[in-house]
Every structure is written in C-alpha cells, then in structure tokens.
Amino acid sequence: MKSNESEKVGGRSKRSPTAVLAGSSQSTAGGLLLLIAITWFIYGTIGNGFLSSFNLFTLSQLAAQTAVLGFAQLAVLALGRMNLAVGAVGVCVTMFTAWLIGVKHVDPLLGIAAGLLLGAATGALMGWIELKTKLNSFIVTLAMASVYTGLMLLLSNGDPVGNIPASIASFGASSMFTPYLSFLVIPALVVAGGAWFLYRRTSLGWKMLAVGANETAAGLSGVRVSRVVIIGFGLSGLLCGVAGMMEMARVAAALPSQGGTWLLAAFIVPVLGGNSLRGGSVAIGGALLAAIFLESINSGLVSLDVAVYWRELAQAAVLLVAVMVDEARRRRQRNAKVERMVEAEAARRSEGAHAYG
C-alpha cells in the first residue's frame, strides 16, 4: 500500500488515509494537551499535594501502566474487535511469572519471557476461538475472561505470590532522572514506539488496519484475515502481560485481584485518544496523552480525598463522553465523504457537459 501524503486522482489531489489520520490525531492530541493543562492547573491550585514529587511520581507509574493497557485494547480495536479479558490475561501472566520467579526460583528474565509468551498465547487462543466459532469478539473474550480467571484462582487457591526479586521491585519503585518520573515510563514508551512502527512502517500493520476498515475487502485483496486476527489478539495478550508485569514491579507482589479494574481504562485510553471503536485507525500519541489525562483526573480526585466510588463514576463519565465524541467524529467523516462524492459527481457532469458542448 502507498504511504504518500497525497496522490493525484483524476487531476485532483486526494489525501491518503495516513494523511487524514495524521490530521485527526494532531487535533485530538492538541485537545488532550489542553485538557491536561487545565486539569493540572485546577488540581494544583485546590488539591492537597497534587504537584508534589511523590504524587507526580505515582501518577507517572499509573499513567505508564494505563497507557500499555490502552495499547493492548488498541491492538484488537484496530481490527474492529474488542478484548474484555484484558484484566484476566494480565493477572494470569503476573501470577504465573511470580510463581516461576518467586517459588520455582527461575531466572527473572526467563520467567518474564515465559509469562509474556503465556500472555501472547492466551490472546491468540481467543482470536482462534472467535474465527472458528464465528461468534462476536465481545462474547468470546467475555467468556474467556471467566475461564482464565477461574483457572488462575483454582491453581493459586487465590493466594498472592510474594518474594519478588529486589531487582524487579526496585525497577518499579525507582525514579528516572528526576524524583517526579518513574522508570515504568520506559516500557510504556517502548510499547508506544513499537506500535507506531508496526502501524506506520510495516505491511502487517497496514493489513491489520485494512481488516478493521473492511474485512471483506481486505480478504478479497489478498490479506490472510485469519492470520492477521490471531496475530492481533496475540499482540493484545502480550501487552496485557506487559501491563501486569508493570503492576507487579510497582506493588512488589502478584495479587489475584489484580486486573479487576482494568477494563474501563482499557477502553477509555484508545477511544479518548482518537481511536475508533469500529476499527481501521490508530492514534498512538493520542492514546499516550489520554492515559496521562485519565490518571491525572484520578490522582486529582485522590488529592481532594474523594471517595473511590466517585472516582469510578468519573471514569465512566469520561468513557461515555469519549464514545460520544467518537460517534460525532465518525458522523463528520461520513458527511465529509458524502460531500466529496457529490462534488466529484458534479465535477464529472460538468466536464461531460463541456465535452458535449
């Protein structure tokens, strides 16, 4: 596929999907930057210690993990699908990794690699089941979330796993360059950079977007849809595992309750960041900024001593607004497409009239 910013069609300039997406992403990112600035100003003024080094360090920890979680959801949203098992996959990966490292004393790097492999496998399995059963991804991932959580609780008896190596706990608790920034920002930036490279520079990324935009057309054009879908779900599971590892490093333990509150944030980040729930587009920078904005809201409410259920209500409200904005954006795109078609038809008729005359 071509990645040129524009191409000539019938003597007129036509913007490529990359150019259109870039313009939309820049607009979303600008709006999110403004919202973050306003949020920080308000909470910095009325909050209790919002701008302190401790609070901003914690905010960077949570925002980094939330961003990775959003990219895990984005991997399947780009395909026009969804993953309701993000928390279940994440907790399975974390518990398995902690068991290998803390109980079986496997080398930490090997244990982490094995855990991430498990995450990719559990994700790919959901994609395979969806393709074989022809069921909606909503149903498949919802059912598999219960399966994965049940198996994890059965095998672990619901007991947390401690004895995490000091190197892992230190990575999650250490600051980077400044006391305001956590080292957990590094894996989040690596994941974001990898996602940008995948969708902007590889044929696999273009195929994933093509499947999300129009699965039938992608198949007719030669894309192996089944293979792309399984890879997308596998990538989602892998990133769920990364988010789980980040939480394990942050709390220095693997908890069976981990991941129970991930689902809402997993949808808020990509949708608020400018990604469509119906697939076919990605906005990497927007997802990063959305994670910062979401955790800034949560952190600010904590600084105001707001009860936890009000924070959950705030997250739900943000998701609702994000979905409404996404639908409005899609409506504008449809209207603009109709206008372009009308203009093209009018131009064609005008050219035909001139030729006849």
C-alpha positions as CSV (number, residue, x, y, z in Angstrom):
1,M,0.0,0.0,0.0
2,K,1.1,3.6,-0.6
3,S,2.0,5.8,2.3
4,N,2.4,9.0,0.3
5,E,0.8,12.0,1.9
6,S,-1.2,12.7,-1.2
7,E,-1.8,11.3,-4.7
8,K,-3.3,12.6,-7.9
9,V,-6.6,11.1,-8.9
10,G,-8.3,12.4,-12.0
11,G,-6.1,15.5,-11.9
12,R,-7.1,16.4,-8.4
13,S,-5.2,15.8,-5.2
14,K,-6.6,13.1,-2.9
15,R,-5.3,12.7,0.7
16,S,-4.1,9.3,1.7
17,P,-5.5,7.5,4.8
18,T,-2.2,8.3,6.5
19,A,-2.6,12.0,5.9
20,V,-6.2,12.0,7.0
21,L,-5.4,10.0,10.2
22,A,-2.4,12.3,11.0
23,G,-4.6,15.4,10.8
24,S,-7.2,13.8,13.0
25,S,-4.6,12.6,15.5
26,Q,-3.0,16.0,15.8
27,S,-6.4,17.6,16.5
28,T,-7.1,15.1,19.2
29,A,-3.7,15.4,20.8
30,G,-4.0,19.2,20.9
31,G,-7.3,18.9,22.7
32,L,-5.9,16.4,25.2
33,L,-2.9,18.6,25.9
34,L,-5.2,21.5,26.7
35,L,-7.3,19.3,29.0
36,I,-4.2,18.0,30.8
37,A,-3.0,21.6,31.3
38,I,-6.4,22.7,32.7
39,T,-6.6,19.6,34.9
40,W,-3.2,20.1,36.4
41,F,-3.9,23.8,37.0
42,I,-7.1,23.2,38.8
43,Y,-5.9,20.3,40.9
44,G,-2.5,22.1,41.5
45,T,-4.5,25.0,42.9
46,I,-7.1,23.3,45.0
47,G,-5.7,19.8,45.6
48,N,-3.6,18.6,48.5
49,G,-0.1,18.0,47.2
50,F,-1.1,17.2,43.6
51,L,2.1,18.8,42.3
52,S,4.4,17.1,44.9
53,S,7.2,14.8,43.7
54,F,5.5,11.8,45.4
55,N,2.2,12.4,43.7
56,L,3.6,13.0,40.3
57,F,5.9,10.0,40.6
58,T,2.9,7.8,41.4
59,L,0.9,9.4,38.6
60,S,3.7,8.6,36.1
61,Q,3.7,5.0,37.4
62,L,0.0,4.6,36.9
63,A,-0.2,6.5,33.6
64,A,2.6,4.4,32.1
65,Q,0.8,1.1,33.0
66,T,-2.6,2.5,31.8
67,A,-1.1,3.5,28.5
68,V,0.2,0.0,27.9
69,L,-3.2,-1.4,28.9
70,G,-4.8,1.0,26.3
71,F,-2.4,-0.2,23.6
72,A,-3.4,-3.8,24.5
73,Q,-7.0,-2.9,23.7
74,L,-6.0,-0.9,20.7
75,A,-4.4,-3.9,19.1
76,V,-7.8,-5.5,18.7
77,L,-9.8,-2.3,18.3
78,A,-7.7,-1.7,15.1
79,L,-9.2,-5.0,13.8
80,G,-12.7,-3.9,14.5
81,R,-12.9,-6.2,17.6
82,M,-12.6,-5.8,21.4
83,N,-11.0,-7.6,24.3
84,L,-12.9,-7.9,27.5
85,A,-10.3,-10.2,29.0
86,V,-7.5,-7.7,29.5
87,G,-7.6,-8.0,33.2
88,A,-7.9,-11.8,33.3
89,V,-5.0,-12.2,30.9
90,G,-2.9,-9.7,32.8
91,V,-3.4,-11.4,36.2
92,C,-2.8,-14.9,34.8
93,V,0.5,-13.7,33.3
94,T,1.6,-11.9,36.5
95,M,0.7,-14.9,38.8
96,F,2.4,-17.3,36.5
97,T,5.6,-15.2,36.3
98,A,5.7,-14.6,40.0
99,W,5.3,-18.3,40.6
100,L,8.2,-19.1,38.3
101,I,10.4,-16.4,39.8
102,G,9.4,-16.3,43.4
103,V,8.5,-20.0,44.1
104,K,10.5,-22.0,41.5
105,H,13.4,-19.6,41.5
106,V,13.6,-19.4,37.7
107,D,15.9,-16.7,36.4
108,P,13.9,-13.4,36.3
109,L,14.5,-12.7,32.6
110,L,13.4,-16.3,31.7
111,G,10.4,-16.0,34.0
112,I,9.3,-12.7,32.4
113,A,9.8,-14.1,28.9
114,A,7.7,-17.2,29.8
115,G,5.0,-15.0,31.2
116,L,4.8,-12.8,28.2
117,L,4.7,-15.9,26.0
118,L,1.7,-17.1,28.0
119,G,0.0,-13.7,27.5
120,A,0.5,-13.9,23.7
121,A,-0.8,-17.5,23.7
122,T,-3.9,-16.7,25.7
123,G,-4.7,-13.8,23.5
124,A,-4.1,-15.7,20.3
125,L,-6.4,-18.5,21.6
126,M,-9.2,-16.1,21.9
127,G,-8.7,-14.9,18.3
128,W,-8.7,-18.5,17.1
129,I,-11.9,-19.3,19.0
130,E,-13.6,-16.3,17.5
131,L,-12.6,-17.3,14.0
132,K,-13.7,-21.0,14.5
133,T,-17.0,-20.3,16.2
134,K,-17.9,-17.1,14.2
135,L,-19.0,-15.6,17.4
136,N,-18.6,-11.9,18.2
137,S,-15.4,-11.0,20.0
138,F,-17.5,-9.5,22.8
139,I,-18.9,-12.9,23.7
140,V,-15.7,-14.8,23.2
141,T,-13.5,-12.6,25.3
142,L,-16.1,-12.2,28.0
143,A,-16.4,-16.0,28.3
144,M,-12.6,-16.5,28.2
145,A,-12.1,-13.9,30.9
146,S,-14.1,-16.0,33.2
147,V,-12.2,-19.2,32.1
148,Y,-8.8,-17.6,32.6
149,T,-9.7,-16.0,36.0
150,G,-11.3,-19.3,37.2
151,L,-8.2,-21.3,36.2
152,M,-5.9,-18.8,37.9
153,L,-7.9,-18.9,41.2
154,L,-8.1,-22.7,41.0
155,L,-4.4,-23.2,40.6
156,S,-3.3,-20.5,43.0
157,N,-6.0,-21.1,45.6
158,G,-6.5,-17.3,45.5
159,D,-3.2,-16.7,47.3
160,P,-0.9,-13.8,46.3
161,V,2.6,-14.6,45.4
162,G,5.3,-12.5,47.1
163,N,9.1,-13.0,47.2
164,I,9.6,-10.9,44.1
165,P,13.3,-10.3,43.3
166,A,14.6,-7.0,44.6
167,S,15.7,-6.0,41.1
168,I,12.1,-6.1,39.8
169,A,10.7,-4.3,42.8
170,S,13.5,-1.7,42.5
171,F,12.7,-1.0,38.9
172,G,9.1,-0.3,39.8
173,A,9.9,1.9,42.8
174,S,12.9,3.9,41.4
175,S,12.8,7.3,39.8
176,M,14.3,8.2,36.5
177,F,16.5,11.3,36.2
178,T,14.1,13.2,38.4
179,P,12.0,12.3,41.5
180,Y,8.9,13.2,39.5
181,L,9.2,10.4,37.0
182,S,9.1,6.6,37.3
183,F,11.3,4.1,35.4
184,L,8.0,2.4,34.4
185,V,7.7,5.2,31.8
186,I,10.4,3.4,29.8
187,P,8.4,0.2,28.9
188,A,5.4,2.4,28.1
189,L,7.4,4.5,25.6
190,V,8.9,1.3,24.1
191,V,5.4,-0.1,23.5
192,A,4.2,3.2,22.0
193,G,7.3,3.3,19.7
194,G,6.7,-0.3,18.7
195,A,3.1,0.4,18.0
196,W,3.9,3.4,15.9
197,F,6.5,1.4,13.9
198,L,4.0,-1.5,13.4
199,Y,1.1,0.5,12.1
200,R,3.1,3.1,10.1
201,R,6.1,1.2,8.7
202,T,5.1,-2.5,8.3
203,S,2.9,-4.4,5.9
204,L,1.4,-6.3,8.9
205,G,0.3,-3.0,10.5
206,W,-1.4,-1.9,7.2
207,K,-3.1,-5.3,6.9
208,M,-4.4,-5.0,10.5
209,L,-5.9,-1.6,9.7
210,A,-7.3,-2.9,6.4
211,V,-9.1,-5.7,8.2
212,G,-10.5,-3.3,10.7
213,A,-11.7,-0.9,8.0
214,N,-13.3,-3.5,5.8
215,E,-12.7,-7.2,6.5
216,T,-14.3,-8.4,3.3
217,A,-12.4,-6.1,1.1
218,A,-9.2,-6.9,2.8
219,G,-9.8,-10.6,2.2
220,L,-10.6,-10.0,-1.5
221,S,-7.4,-8.0,-1.8
222,G,-5.3,-11.0,-0.7
223,V,-4.9,-10.3,3.1
224,R,-5.0,-13.5,5.1
225,V,-7.6,-12.3,7.6
226,S,-7.5,-15.2,9.9
227,R,-3.7,-14.9,10.4
228,V,-3.9,-11.2,11.0
229,V,-6.7,-11.5,13.5
230,I,-4.8,-14.2,15.5
231,I,-1.7,-12.0,15.5
232,G,-3.7,-9.0,16.7
233,F,-5.2,-10.9,19.6
234,G,-1.8,-12.4,20.4
235,L,-0.3,-8.9,20.5
236,S,-3.1,-7.8,22.8
237,G,-2.4,-10.6,25.2
238,L,1.3,-9.9,25.1
239,L,0.7,-6.2,26.1
240,C,-1.8,-7.3,28.8
241,G,1.2,-9.3,30.2
242,V,3.4,-6.2,30.0
243,A,0.9,-4.2,31.9
244,G,0.7,-7.0,34.5
245,M,4.5,-7.1,34.9
246,M,4.5,-3.3,35.4
247,E,2.0,-3.6,38.2
248,M,3.9,-6.5,39.8
249,A,7.0,-4.3,39.8
250,R,5.1,-1.4,41.2
251,V,3.5,-3.3,44.2
252,A,6.3,-5.9,44.5
253,A,3.8,-8.8,44.5
254,A,1.4,-10.7,42.3
255,L,-2.2,-10.3,43.5
256,P,-5.1,-12.5,42.4
257,S,-7.3,-9.3,42.5
258,Q,-5.1,-7.6,40.0
259,G,-6.8,-6.5,36.8
260,G,-10.2,-6.3,38.2
261,T,-10.5,-2.6,37.4
262,W,-8.6,-2.6,34.1
263,L,-11.4,-2.9,31.7
264,L,-12.8,0.6,31.9
265,A,-9.4,2.2,31.5
266,A,-8.6,-0.1,28.6
267,F,-11.4,1.3,26.6
268,I,-11.1,5.0,27.8
269,V,-7.5,5.3,26.7
270,P,-7.8,4.4,23.0
271,V,-11.2,5.9,22.4
272,L,-10.4,9.2,24.2
273,G,-7.1,9.2,22.3
274,G,-9.0,9.4,19.0
275,N,-9.2,5.7,18.0
276,S,-12.4,4.4,16.6
277,L,-14.3,1.5,18.3
278,R,-15.1,0.2,14.8
279,G,-11.5,-0.3,13.7
280,G,-9.4,0.7,10.8
281,S,-7.4,3.6,12.6
282,V,-4.9,4.2,15.3
283,A,-3.7,7.3,17.1
284,I,-0.6,6.4,19.1
285,G,0.2,9.9,20.6
286,G,-3.5,10.4,21.5
287,A,-3.6,7.1,23.5
288,L,-0.5,8.2,25.5
289,L,-2.0,11.6,26.3
290,A,-5.3,10.0,27.1
291,A,-3.6,7.8,29.7
292,I,-2.0,10.8,31.3
293,F,-5.3,12.7,31.3
294,L,-7.2,9.8,32.9
295,E,-4.7,9.2,35.6
296,S,-4.4,13.0,36.3
297,I,-8.2,13.0,36.9
298,N,-7.9,10.0,39.3
299,S,-4.9,11.5,41.1
300,G,-6.5,14.9,41.5
301,L,-9.6,13.3,43.0
302,V,-7.4,11.4,45.4
303,S,-5.7,14.7,46.4
304,L,-9.2,16.1,47.2
305,D,-10.0,13.0,49.3
306,V,-12.9,12.0,47.1
307,A,-14.3,8.5,47.8
308,V,-13.3,5.7,45.4
309,Y,-16.8,5.2,44.0
310,W,-16.9,8.8,42.8
311,R,-13.6,8.2,41.0
312,E,-15.2,5.2,39.3
313,L,-18.1,7.4,38.3
314,A,-15.7,10.0,36.9
315,Q,-14.1,7.3,34.8
316,A,-17.4,6.1,33.5
317,A,-18.4,9.6,32.6
318,V,-15.1,10.1,30.7
319,L,-15.7,6.9,28.7
320,L,-19.3,8.0,27.9
321,V,-18.0,11.3,26.6
322,A,-15.2,9.7,24.6
323,V,-17.7,7.3,22.9
324,M,-20.0,10.3,22.1
325,V,-17.0,12.2,20.6
326,D,-16.0,9.2,18.6
327,E,-19.5,8.9,17.1
328,A,-19.6,12.6,16.3
329,R,-16.2,12.3,14.7
330,R,-17.4,9.4,12.5
331,R,-20.6,11.3,11.6
332,R,-18.5,14.2,10.4
333,Q,-16.3,11.9,8.4
334,R,-19.3,10.3,6.8
335,N,-20.8,13.7,5.9
336,A,-17.4,14.9,4.5
337,K,-17.3,11.7,2.4
338,V,-20.8,12.3,1.0
339,E,-19.9,15.9,0.2
340,R,-16.8,14.8,-1.7
341,M,-18.8,12.3,-3.6
342,V,-21.4,14.9,-4.5
343,E,-18.6,17.3,-5.6
344,A,-16.9,14.7,-7.7
345,E,-20.2,13.8,-9.4
346,A,-20.9,17.4,-10.1
347,A,-17.5,17.9,-11.5
348,R,-17.8,14.8,-13.7
349,R,-21.2,16.0,-15.0
350,S,-19.7,19.5,-15.7
351,E,-16.8,18.0,-17.6
352,G,-19.2,15.9,-19.6
353,A,-21.3,18.9,-20.4
354,H,-18.3,20.9,-21.6
355,A,-17.1,18.0,-23.7
356,Y,-20.6,17.6,-25.3
357,G,-20.7,21.3,-26.0
